[in-house]
Amino acid sequence: MEKDKNILVWILIAIIIVFLLVGSFGIGNYGMMGFGFLFMLLFFGLIIWLIVTLVNANQSSKKESEDSLTILKKRYASGEISKKQYEEMKKELLK
């Protein structure tokens, strides 16, 4: 739930930045004259990078928790830990 809120906050920040950088009605002060197109490309590149970073962060955290559960299952299967320890650790990992 907290990650969903963080994503929404970042999306809201991105929308505010769009309005600040691009100006009113998407034209901006100089439009496409001069180096305006470079700023647009830079801005959209930044937005794409931000989205990719957020998506990868969410996927990597899920992958890490799956890896830790796999390790825990292997430890339980090999007899390193008792069933009680396994259940406690599993409960802690799934929080």
Phi and psi restraints in degrees (range 20) as a CNS / XPLOR table:
assign (resid 1 and name C) (resid 2 and name N)
       (resid 2 and name CA) (resid 2 and name C) 1.0 -64.7 20.0 2
assign (resid 2 and name N) (resid 2 and name CA)
       (resid 2 and name C) (resid 3 and name N) 1.0 -37.1 20.0 2
assign (resid 2 and name C) (resid 3 and name N)
       (resid 3 and name CA) (resid 3 and name C) 1.0 -66.2 20.0 2
assign (resid 3 and name N) (resid 3 and name CA)
       (resid 3 and name C) (resid 4 and name N) 1.0 -37.4 20.0 2
assign (resid 3 and name C) (resid 4 and name N)
       (resid 4 and name CA) (resid 4 and name C) 1.0 -62.9 20.0 2
assign (resid 4 and name N) (resid 4 and name CA)
       (resid 4 and name C) (resid 5 and name N) 1.0 -40.7 20.0 2
assign (resid 4 and name C) (resid 5 and name N)
       (resid 5 and name CA) (resid 5 and name C) 1.0 -64.9 20.0 2
assign (resid 5 and name N) (resid 5 and name CA)
       (resid 5 and name C) (resid 6 and name N) 1.0 -40.3 20.0 2
assign (resid 5 and name C) (resid 6 and name N)
       (resid 6 and name CA) (resid 6 and name C) 1.0 -62.9 20.0 2
assign (resid 6 and name N) (resid 6 and name CA)
       (resid 6 and name C) (resid 7 and name N) 1.0 -40.9 20.0 2
assign (resid 6 and name C) (resid 7 and name N)
       (resid 7 and name CA) (resid 7 and name C) 1.0 -64.1 20.0 2
assign (resid 7 and name N) (resid 7 and name CA)
       (resid 7 and name C) (resid 8 and name N) 1.0 -42.8 20.0 2
assign (resid 7 and name C) (resid 8 and name N)
       (resid 8 and name CA) (resid 8 and name C) 1.0 -63.2 20.0 2
assign (resid 8 and name N) (resid 8 and name CA)
       (resid 8 and name C) (resid 9 and name N) 1.0 -38.4 20.0 2
assign (resid 8 and name C) (resid 9 and name N)
       (resid 9 and name CA) (resid 9 and name C) 1.0 -63.9 20.0 2
assign (resid 9 and name N) (resid 9 and name CA)
       (resid 9 and name C) (resid 10 and name N) 1.0 -43.8 20.0 2
assign (resid 9 and name C) (resid 10 and name N)
       (resid 10 and name CA) (resid 10 and name C) 1.0 -64.6 20.0 2
assign (resid 10 and name N) (resid 10 and name CA)
       (resid 10 and name C) (resid 11 and name N) 1.0 -38.3 20.0 2
assign (resid 10 and name C) (resid 11 and name N)
       (resid 11 and name CA) (resid 11 and name C) 1.0 -64.3 20.0 2
assign (resid 11 and name N) (resid 11 and name CA)
       (resid 11 and name C) (resid 12 and name N) 1.0 -42.5 20.0 2
assign (resid 11 and name C) (resid 12 and name N)
       (resid 12 and name CA) (resid 12 and name C) 1.0 -62.4 20.0 2
assign (resid 12 and name N) (resid 12 and name CA)
       (resid 12 and name C) (resid 13 and name N) 1.0 -42.5 20.0 2
assign (resid 12 and name C) (resid 13 and name N)
       (resid 13 and name CA) (resid 13 and name C) 1.0 -61.9 20.0 2
assign (resid 13 and name N) (resid 13 and name CA)
       (resid 13 and name C) (resid 14 and name N) 1.0 -41.7 20.0 2
assign (resid 13 and name C) (resid 14 and name N)
       (resid 14 and name CA) (resid 14 and name C) 1.0 -62.6 20.0 2
assign (resid 14 and name N) (resid 14 and name CA)
       (resid 14 and name C) (resid 15 and name N) 1.0 -40.9 20.0 2
assign (resid 14 and name C) (resid 15 and name N)
       (resid 15 and name CA) (resid 15 and name C) 1.0 -64.4 20.0 2
assign (resid 15 and name N) (resid 15 and name CA)
       (resid 15 and name C) (resid 16 and name N) 1.0 -41.8 20.0 2
assign (resid 15 and name C) (resid 16 and name N)
       (resid 16 and name CA) (resid 16 and name C) 1.0 -63.3 20.0 2
assign (resid 16 and name N) (resid 16 and name CA)
       (resid 16 and name C) (resid 17 and name N) 1.0 -42.0 20.0 2
assign (resid 16 and name C) (resid 17 and name N)
       (resid 17 and name CA) (resid 17 and name C) 1.0 -62.8 20.0 2
assign (resid 17 and name N) (resid 17 and name CA)
       (resid 17 and name C) (resid 18 and name N) 1.0 -38.1 20.0 2
assign (resid 17 and name C) (resid 18 and name N)
       (resid 18 and name CA) (resid 18 and name C) 1.0 -58.5 20.0 2
assign (resid 18 and name N) (resid 18 and name CA)
       (resid 18 and name C) (resid 19 and name N) 1.0 -48.7 20.0 2
assign (resid 18 and name C) (resid 19 and name N)
       (resid 19 and name CA) (resid 19 and name C) 1.0 -64.4 20.0 2
assign (resid 19 and name N) (resid 19 and name CA)
       (resid 19 and name C) (resid 20 and name N) 1.0 -35.0 20.0 2
assign (resid 19 and name C) (resid 20 and name N)
       (resid 20 and name CA) (resid 20 and name C) 1.0 -72.7 20.0 2
assign (resid 20 and name N) (resid 20 and name CA)
       (resid 20 and name C) (resid 21 and name N) 1.0 -40.2 20.0 2
assign (resid 20 and name C) (resid 21 and name N)
       (resid 21 and name CA) (resid 21 and name C) 1.0 -80.0 20.0 2
assign (resid 21 and name N) (resid 21 and name CA)
       (resid 21 and name C) (resid 22 and name N) 1.0 -42.5 20.0 2
assign (resid 21 and name C) (resid 22 and name N)
       (resid 22 and name CA) (resid 22 and name C) 1.0 -81.5 20.0 2
assign (resid 22 and name N) (resid 22 and name CA)
       (resid 22 and name C) (resid 23 and name N) 1.0 -30.8 20.0 2
assign (resid 22 and name C) (resid 23 and name N)
       (resid 23 and name CA) (resid 23 and name C) 1.0 94.5 20.0 2
assign (resid 23 and name N) (resid 23 and name CA)
       (resid 23 and name C) (resid 24 and name N) 1.0 -166.6 20.0 2
assign (resid 23 and name C) (resid 24 and name N)
       (resid 24 and name CA) (resid 24 and name C) 1.0 -76.6 20.0 2
assign (resid 24 and name N) (resid 24 and name CA)
       (resid 24 and name C) (resid 25 and name N) 1.0 134.6 20.0 2
assign (resid 24 and name C) (resid 25 and name N)
       (resid 25 and name CA) (resid 25 and name C) 1.0 58.3 20.0 2
assign (resid 25 and name N) (resid 25 and name CA)
       (resid 25 and name C) (resid 26 and name N) 1.0 27.4 20.0 2
assign (resid 25 and name C) (resid 26 and name N)
       (resid 26 and name CA) (resid 26 and name C) 1.0 77.3 20.0 2
assign (resid 26 and name N) (resid 26 and name CA)
       (resid 26 and name C) (resid 27 and name N) 1.0 1.9 20.0 2
assign (resid 26 and name C) (resid 27 and name N)
       (resid 27 and name CA) (resid 27 and name C) 1.0 -95.5 20.0 2
assign (resid 27 and name N) (resid 27 and name CA)
       (resid 27 and name C) (resid 28 and name N) 1.0 -39.1 20.0 2
assign (resid 27 and name C) (resid 28 and name N)
       (resid 28 and name CA) (resid 28 and name C) 1.0 78.7 20.0 2
assign (resid 28 and name N) (resid 28 and name CA)
       (resid 28 and name C) (resid 29 and name N) 1.0 -179.3 20.0 2
assign (resid 28 and name C) (resid 29 and name N)
       (resid 29 and name CA) (resid 29 and name C) 1.0 -71.7 20.0 2
assign (resid 29 and name N) (resid 29 and name CA)
       (resid 29 and name C) (resid 30 and name N) 1.0 -35.8 20.0 2
assign (resid 29 and name C) (resid 30 and name N)
       (resid 30 and name CA) (resid 30 and name C) 1.0 -114.9 20.0 2
assign (resid 30 and name N) (resid 30 and name CA)
       (resid 30 and name C) (resid 31 and name N) 1.0 -4.6 20.0 2
assign (resid 30 and name C) (resid 31 and name N)
       (resid 31 and name CA) (resid 31 and name C) 1.0 62.8 20.0 2
assign (resid 31 and name N) (resid 31 and name CA)
       (resid 31 and name C) (resid 32 and name N) 1.0 -137.0 20.0 2
assign (resid 31 and name C) (resid 32 and name N)
       (resid 32 and name CA) (resid 32 and name C) 1.0 -94.4 20.0 2
assign (resid 32 and name N) (resid 32 and name CA)
       (resid 32 and name C) (resid 33 and name N) 1.0 6.2 20.0 2
assign (resid 32 and name C) (resid 33 and name N)
       (resid 33 and name CA) (resid 33 and name C) 1.0 -76.7 20.0 2
assign (resid 33 and name N) (resid 33 and name CA)
       (resid 33 and name C) (resid 34 and name N) 1.0 154.0 20.0 2
assign (resid 33 and name C) (resid 34 and name N)
       (resid 34 and name CA) (resid 34 and name C) 1.0 65.6 20.0 2
assign (resid 34 and name N) (resid 34 and name CA)
       (resid 34 and name C) (resid 35 and name N) 1.0 -130.6 20.0 2
assign (resid 34 and name C) (resid 35 and name N)
       (resid 35 and name CA) (resid 35 and name C) 1.0 -103.1 20.0 2
assign (resid 35 and name N) (resid 35 and name CA)
       (resid 35 and name C) (resid 36 and name N) 1.0 19.2 20.0 2
assign (resid 35 and name C) (resid 36 and name N)
       (resid 36 and name CA) (resid 36 and name C) 1.0 -58.7 20.0 2
assign (resid 36 and name N) (resid 36 and name CA)
       (resid 36 and name C) (resid 37 and name N) 1.0 -37.5 20.0 2
assign (resid 36 and name C) (resid 37 and name N)
       (resid 37 and name CA) (resid 37 and name C) 1.0 -67.4 20.0 2
assign (resid 37 and name N) (resid 37 and name CA)
       (resid 37 and name C) (resid 38 and name N) 1.0 -31.6 20.0 2
assign (resid 37 and name C) (resid 38 and name N)
       (resid 38 and name CA) (resid 38 and name C) 1.0 -66.1 20.0 2
assign (resid 38 and name N) (resid 38 and name CA)
       (resid 38 and name C) (resid 39 and name N) 1.0 -39.4 20.0 2
assign (resid 38 and name C) (resid 39 and name N)
       (resid 39 and name CA) (resid 39 and name C) 1.0 -67.0 20.0 2
assign (resid 39 and name N) (resid 39 and name CA)
       (resid 39 and name C) (resid 40 and name N) 1.0 -36.4 20.0 2
assign (resid 39 and name C) (resid 40 and name N)
       (resid 40 and name CA) (resid 40 and name C) 1.0 -64.8 20.0 2
assign (resid 40 and name N) (resid 40 and name CA)
       (resid 40 and name C) (resid 41 and name N) 1.0 -45.1 20.0 2
assign (resid 40 and name C) (resid 41 and name N)
       (resid 41 and name CA) (resid 41 and name C) 1.0 -62.2 20.0 2
assign (resid 41 and name N) (resid 41 and name CA)
       (resid 41 and name C) (resid 42 and name N) 1.0 -42.8 20.0 2
assign (resid 41 and name C) (resid 42 and name N)
       (resid 42 and name CA) (resid 42 and name C) 1.0 -61.9 20.0 2
assign (resid 42 and name N) (resid 42 and name CA)
       (resid 42 and name C) (resid 43 and name N) 1.0 -43.6 20.0 2
assign (resid 42 and name C) (resid 43 and name N)
       (resid 43 and name CA) (resid 43 and name C) 1.0 -64.0 20.0 2
assign (resid 43 and name N) (resid 43 and name CA)
       (resid 43 and name C) (resid 44 and name N) 1.0 -49.3 20.0 2
assign (resid 43 and name C) (resid 44 and name N)
       (resid 44 and name CA) (resid 44 and name C) 1.0 -66.9 20.0 2
assign (resid 44 and name N) (resid 44 and name CA)
       (resid 44 and name C) (resid 45 and name N) 1.0 -33.2 20.0 2
assign (resid 44 and name C) (resid 45 and name N)
       (resid 45 and name CA) (resid 45 and name C) 1.0 -63.0 20.0 2
assign (resid 45 and name N) (resid 45 and name CA)
       (resid 45 and name C) (resid 46 and name N) 1.0 -40.1 20.0 2
assign (resid 45 and name C) (resid 46 and name N)
       (resid 46 and name CA) (resid 46 and name C) 1.0 -64.3 20.0 2
assign (resid 46 and name N) (resid 46 and name CA)
       (resid 46 and name C) (resid 47 and name N) 1.0 -42.0 20.0 2
assign (resid 46 and name C) (resid 47 and name N)
       (resid 47 and name CA) (resid 47 and name C) 1.0 -63.5 20.0 2
assign (resid 47 and name N) (resid 47 and name CA)
       (resid 47 and name C) (resid 48 and name N) 1.0 -45.0 20.0 2
assign (resid 47 and name C) (resid 48 and name N)
       (resid 48 and name CA) (resid 48 and name C) 1.0 -62.8 20.0 2
assign (resid 48 and name N) (resid 48 and name CA)
       (resid 48 and name C) (resid 49 and name N) 1.0 -43.0 20.0 2
assign (resid 48 and name C) (resid 49 and name N)
       (resid 49 and name CA) (resid 49 and name C) 1.0 -60.4 20.0 2
assign (resid 49 and name N) (resid 49 and name CA)
       (resid 49 and name C) (resid 50 and name N) 1.0 -42.5 20.0 2
assign (resid 49 and name C) (resid 50 and name N)
       (resid 50 and name CA) (resid 50 and name C) 1.0 -62.6 20.0 2
assign (resid 50 and name N) (resid 50 and name CA)
       (resid 50 and name C) (resid 51 and name N) 1.0 -45.0 20.0 2
assign (resid 50 and name C) (resid 51 and name N)
       (resid 51 and name CA) (resid 51 and name C) 1.0 -63.5 20.0 2
assign (resid 51 and name N) (resid 51 and name CA)
       (resid 51 and name C) (resid 52 and name N) 1.0 -46.0 20.0 2
assign (resid 51 and name C) (resid 52 and name N)
       (resid 52 and name CA) (resid 52 and name C) 1.0 -62.0 20.0 2
assign (resid 52 and name N) (resid 52 and name CA)
       (resid 52 and name C) (resid 53 and name N) 1.0 -41.4 20.0 2
assign (resid 52 and name C) (resid 53 and name N)
       (resid 53 and name CA) (resid 53 and name C) 1.0 -62.9 20.0 2
assign (resid 53 and name N) (resid 53 and name CA)
       (resid 53 and name C) (resid 54 and name N) 1.0 -43.9 20.0 2
assign (resid 53 and name C) (resid 54 and name N)
       (resid 54 and name CA) (resid 54 and name C) 1.0 -65.2 20.0 2
assign (resid 54 and name N) (resid 54 and name CA)
       (resid 54 and name C) (resid 55 and name N) 1.0 -42.0 20.0 2
assign (resid 54 and name C) (resid 55 and name N)
       (resid 55 and name CA) (resid 55 and name C) 1.0 -65.0 20.0 2
assign (resid 55 and name N) (resid 55 and name CA)
       (resid 55 and name C) (resid 56 and name N) 1.0 -44.9 20.0 2
assign (resid 55 and name C) (resid 56 and name N)
       (resid 56 and name CA) (resid 56 and name C) 1.0 -65.0 20.0 2
assign (resid 56 and name N) (resid 56 and name CA)
       (resid 56 and name C) (resid 57 and name N) 1.0 -35.5 20.0 2
assign (resid 56 and name C) (resid 57 and name N)
       (resid 57 and name CA) (resid 57 and name C) 1.0 -64.1 20.0 2
assign (resid 57 and name N) (resid 57 and name CA)
       (resid 57 and name C) (resid 58 and name N) 1.0 -41.8 20.0 2
assign (resid 57 and name C) (resid 58 and name N)
       (resid 58 and name CA) (resid 58 and name C) 1.0 -66.6 20.0 2
assign (resid 58 and name N) (resid 58 and name CA)
       (resid 58 and name C) (resid 59 and name N) 1.0 -40.9 20.0 2
assign (resid 58 and name C) (resid 59 and name N)
       (resid 59 and name CA) (resid 59 and name C) 1.0 -68.9 20.0 2
assign (resid 59 and name N) (resid 59 and name CA)
       (resid 59 and name C) (resid 60 and name N) 1.0 -39.9 20.0 2
assign (resid 59 and name C) (resid 60 and name N)
       (resid 60 and name CA) (resid 60 and name C) 1.0 -67.9 20.0 2
assign (resid 60 and name N) (resid 60 and name CA)
       (resid 60 and name C) (resid 61 and name N) 1.0 -35.4 20.0 2
assign (resid 60 and name C) (resid 61 and name N)
       (resid 61 and name CA) (resid 61 and name C) 1.0 -68.2 20.0 2
assign (resid 61 and name N) (resid 61 and name CA)
       (resid 61 and name C) (resid 62 and name N) 1.0 -35.9 20.0 2
assign (resid 61 and name C) (resid 62 and name N)
       (resid 62 and name CA) (resid 62 and name C) 1.0 -66.9 20.0 2
assign (resid 62 and name N) (resid 62 and name CA)
       (resid 62 and name C) (resid 63 and name N) 1.0 -41.7 20.0 2
assign (resid 62 and name C) (resid 63 and name N)
       (resid 63 and name CA) (resid 63 and name C) 1.0 -64.7 20.0 2
assign (resid 63 and name N) (resid 63 and name CA)
       (resid 63 and name C) (resid 64 and name N) 1.0 -40.7 20.0 2
assign (resid 63 and name C) (resid 64 and name N)
       (resid 64 and name CA) (resid 64 and name C) 1.0 -63.4 20.0 2
assign (resid 64 and name N) (resid 64 and name CA)
       (resid 64 and name C) (resid 65 and name N) 1.0 -40.4 20.0 2
assign (resid 64 and name C) (resid 65 and name N)
       (resid 65 and name CA) (resid 65 and name C) 1.0 -69.1 20.0 2
assign (resid 65 and name N) (resid 65 and name CA)
       (resid 65 and name C) (resid 66 and name N) 1.0 -34.1 20.0 2
assign (resid 65 and name C) (resid 66 and name N)
       (resid 66 and name CA) (resid 66 and name C) 1.0 -67.2 20.0 2
assign (resid 66 and name N) (resid 66 and name CA)
       (resid 66 and name C) (resid 67 and name N) 1.0 -39.4 20.0 2
assign (resid 66 and name C) (resid 67 and name N)
       (resid 67 and name CA) (resid 67 and name C) 1.0 -63.8 20.0 2
assign (resid 67 and name N) (resid 67 and name CA)
       (resid 67 and name C) (resid 68 and name N) 1.0 -41.0 20.0 2
assign (resid 67 and name C) (resid 68 and name N)
       (resid 68 and name CA) (resid 68 and name C) 1.0 -67.4 20.0 2
assign (resid 68 and name N) (resid 68 and name CA)
       (resid 68 and name C) (resid 69 and name N) 1.0 -36.0 20.0 2
assign (resid 68 and name C) (resid 69 and name N)
       (resid 69 and name CA) (resid 69 and name C) 1.0 -66.7 20.0 2
assign (resid 69 and name N) (resid 69 and name CA)
       (resid 69 and name C) (resid 70 and name N) 1.0 -38.2 20.0 2
assign (resid 69 and name C) (resid 70 and name N)
       (resid 70 and name CA) (resid 70 and name C) 1.0 -63.2 20.0 2
assign (resid 70 and name N) (resid 70 and name CA)
       (resid 70 and name C) (resid 71 and name N) 1.0 -43.4 20.0 2
assign (resid 70 and name C) (resid 71 and name N)
       (resid 71 and name CA) (resid 71 and name C) 1.0 -62.4 20.0 2
assign (resid 71 and name N) (resid 71 and name CA)
       (resid 71 and name C) (resid 72 and name N) 1.0 -42.6 20.0 2
assign (resid 71 and name C) (resid 72 and name N)
       (resid 72 and name CA) (resid 72 and name C) 1.0 -62.2 20.0 2
assign (resid 72 and name N) (resid 72 and name CA)
       (resid 72 and name C) (resid 73 and name N) 1.0 -42.7 20.0 2
assign (resid 72 and name C) (resid 73 and name N)
       (resid 73 and name CA) (resid 73 and name C) 1.0 -62.7 20.0 2
assign (resid 73 and name N) (resid 73 and name CA)
       (resid 73 and name C) (resid 74 and name N) 1.0 -40.4 20.0 2
assign (resid 73 and name C) (resid 74 and name N)
       (resid 74 and name CA) (resid 74 and name C) 1.0 -65.0 20.0 2
assign (resid 74 and name N) (resid 74 and name CA)
       (resid 74 and name C) (resid 75 and name N) 1.0 -40.9 20.0 2
assign (resid 74 and name C) (resid 75 and name N)
       (resid 75 and name CA) (resid 75 and name C) 1.0 -63.7 20.0 2
assign (resid 75 and name N) (resid 75 and name CA)
       (resid 75 and name C) (resid 76 and name N) 1.0 -39.4 20.0 2
assign (resid 75 and name C) (resid 76 and name N)
       (resid 76 and name CA) (resid 76 and name C) 1.0 -68.4 20.0 2
assign (resid 76 and name N) (resid 76 and name CA)
       (resid 76 and name C) (resid 77 and name N) 1.0 -42.2 20.0 2
assign (resid 76 and name C) (resid 77 and name N)
       (resid 77 and name CA) (resid 77 and name C) 1.0 -65.7 20.0 2
assign (resid 77 and name N) (resid 77 and name CA)
       (resid 77 and name C) (resid 78 and name N) 1.0 -33.7 20.0 2
assign (resid 77 and name C) (resid 78 and name N)
       (resid 78 and name CA) (resid 78 and name C) 1.0 -82.2 20.0 2
assign (resid 78 and name N) (resid 78 and name CA)
       (resid 78 and name C) (resid 79 and name N) 1.0 -9.1 20.0 2
assign (resid 78 and name C) (resid 79 and name N)
       (resid 79 and name CA) (resid 79 and name C) 1.0 90.6 20.0 2
assign (resid 79 and name N) (resid 79 and name CA)
       (resid 79 and name C) (resid 80 and name N) 1.0 10.1 20.0 2
assign (resid 79 and name C) (resid 80 and name N)
       (resid 80 and name CA) (resid 80 and name C) 1.0 -66.3 20.0 2
assign (resid 80 and name N) (resid 80 and name CA)
       (resid 80 and name C) (resid 81 and name N) 1.0 -34.8 20.0 2
assign (resid 80 and name C) (resid 81 and name N)
       (resid 81 and name CA) (resid 81 and name C) 1.0 -126.8 20.0 2
assign (resid 81 and name N) (resid 81 and name CA)
       (resid 81 and name C) (resid 82 and name N) 1.0 156.3 20.0 2
assign (resid 81 and name C) (resid 82 and name N)
       (resid 82 and name CA) (resid 82 and name C) 1.0 -82.4 20.0 2
assign (resid 82 and name N) (resid 82 and name CA)
       (resid 82 and name C) (resid 83 and name N) 1.0 171.0 20.0 2
assign (resid 82 and name C) (resid 83 and name N)
       (resid 83 and name CA) (resid 83 and name C) 1.0 -63.6 20.0 2
assign (resid 83 and name N) (resid 83 and name CA)
       (resid 83 and name C) (resid 84 and name N) 1.0 -39.3 20.0 2
assign (resid 83 and name C) (resid 84 and name N)
       (resid 84 and name CA) (resid 84 and name C) 1.0 -62.5 20.0 2
assign (resid 84 and name N) (resid 84 and name CA)
       (resid 84 and name C) (resid 85 and name N) 1.0 -45.7 20.0 2
assign (resid 84 and name C) (resid 85 and name N)
       (resid 85 and name CA) (resid 85 and name C) 1.0 -62.2 20.0 2
assign (resid 85 and name N) (resid 85 and name CA)
       (resid 85 and name C) (resid 86 and name N) 1.0 -40.9 20.0 2
assign (resid 85 and name C) (resid 86 and name N)
       (resid 86 and name CA) (resid 86 and name C) 1.0 -59.8 20.0 2
assign (resid 86 and name N) (resid 86 and name CA)
       (resid 86 and name C) (resid 87 and name N) 1.0 -47.8 20.0 2
assign (resid 86 and name C) (resid 87 and name N)
       (resid 87 and name CA) (resid 87 and name C) 1.0 -63.2 20.0 2
assign (resid 87 and name N) (resid 87 and name CA)
       (resid 87 and name C) (resid 88 and name N) 1.0 -41.9 20.0 2
assign (resid 87 and name C) (resid 88 and name N)
       (resid 88 and name CA) (resid 88 and name C) 1.0 -64.2 20.0 2
assign (resid 88 and name N) (resid 88 and name CA)
       (resid 88 and name C) (resid 89 and name N) 1.0 -44.5 20.0 2
assign (resid 88 and name C) (resid 89 and name N)
       (resid 89 and name CA) (resid 89 and name C) 1.0 -67.5 20.0 2
assign (resid 89 and name N) (resid 89 and name CA)
       (resid 89 and name C) (resid 90 and name N) 1.0 -38.6 20.0 2
assign (resid 89 and name C) (resid 90 and name N)
       (resid 90 and name CA) (resid 90 and name C) 1.0 -64.5 20.0 2
assign (resid 90 and name N) (resid 90 and name CA)
       (resid 90 and name C) (resid 91 and name N) 1.0 -43.0 20.0 2
assign (resid 90 and name C) (resid 91 and name N)
       (resid 91 and name CA) (resid 91 and name C) 1.0 -61.4 20.0 2
assign (resid 91 and name N) (resid 91 and name CA)
       (resid 91 and name C) (resid 92 and name N) 1.0 -40.8 20.0 2
assign (resid 91 and name C) (resid 92 and name N)
       (resid 92 and name CA) (resid 92 and name C) 1.0 -66.3 20.0 2
assign (resid 92 and name N) (resid 92 and name CA)
       (resid 92 and name C) (resid 93 and name N) 1.0 -39.9 20.0 2
assign (resid 92 and name C) (resid 93 and name N)
       (resid 93 and name CA) (resid 93 and name C) 1.0 -69.4 20.0 2
assign (resid 93 and name N) (resid 93 and name CA)
       (resid 93 and name C) (resid 94 and name N) 1.0 -31.6 20.0 2
assign (resid 93 and name C) (resid 94 and name N)
       (resid 94 and name CA) (resid 94 and name C) 1.0 -87.6 20.0 2
assign (resid 94 and name N) (resid 94 and name CA)
       (resid 94 and name C) (resid 95 and name N) 1.0 3.5 20.0 2
